[in-house]
Amino acid sequence: MAPVGDLQNARCIFVVGGPGSGKGTQCDRIVEKYGFTHLSTGDLLRAEVASGSDRGKELTAIMEKGDLVPLDTVLAMLRDAMVAKLATSKGFLIDGYPRELDQGKRFENDVAPVSCVLYFEVSDETMTARLLKRAETSGRVDDNEETIKKRLKTFHNLTQPVIDYYASQGKTNAIKAEGTVDEIFAKVQEVLDK
Ligand code: AP5
């Protein structure tokens, strides 16, 4: 495994947006075209839950409530996953992180600088409709009306300051993401090709 120090030179893009804003869907398209390494903190946390560990049980309780998992837990998981992929990665797409300002600052301090933030901007109504549709088949503990409301609240209260902070550094690229997957990906390409 590569040493953590080598991460300093890794190219990192943060991908943020509310629940159901299409982060994962667009990351799949980005990976297909640009070959980056996609790491979703939600997926990393669900993998820990699936392992059946005691920590996994604690994580489920937090995710069911639509709250944020403690920063140190998420950052350690993310860093381990990056170290494991560093040797073969052309750059990292970090999906669902940072979700609060301290997560961004700690990442840049302890792991690597971020070059760009992709923010998928979608109305609460659209996000809710997408997640309720997905709930028909996803089996996710947090895809239900009550938790979706809480996830939206967490997003507006805690993640919006992240978007504003990186916008003040000229790094946030807001993408209106209400259209079809193809239409949105066309806008993503305009940003990444710059
Ligand atoms: P996470 O798994 O990251 O969930 P989320 O951010 O709430 O968002 P989703 O993954 O559900 O949606 P998405 O934006 O990726 O959209 P998707 O492409 O899937 O996090 C879950 C929980 O883990 C958090 O609540 C928190 O507790 C914890 N957590 C995670 N990261 C953390 C962190 N950094 N710190 C602390 N805690 C953390 O699309 C959604 C649906 O819409 C799909 O069905 C898709 O097919 C559909 N869709 C997508 N695009 C379109 C489109 N253009 N038109 C129509 N439908 C579309």
Residues whose N, C-alpha, C, O or C-beta is under 5 A from the ligand:
A	BS01	AP5	G17 G18 P19 G20 S21 G22 K23 G24 T25 Q26 T41 G42 D43 I62 M63 G66 D67 L68 V69 V74 G96 Y97 R99 R130 R134 A177 G179 T180 V181
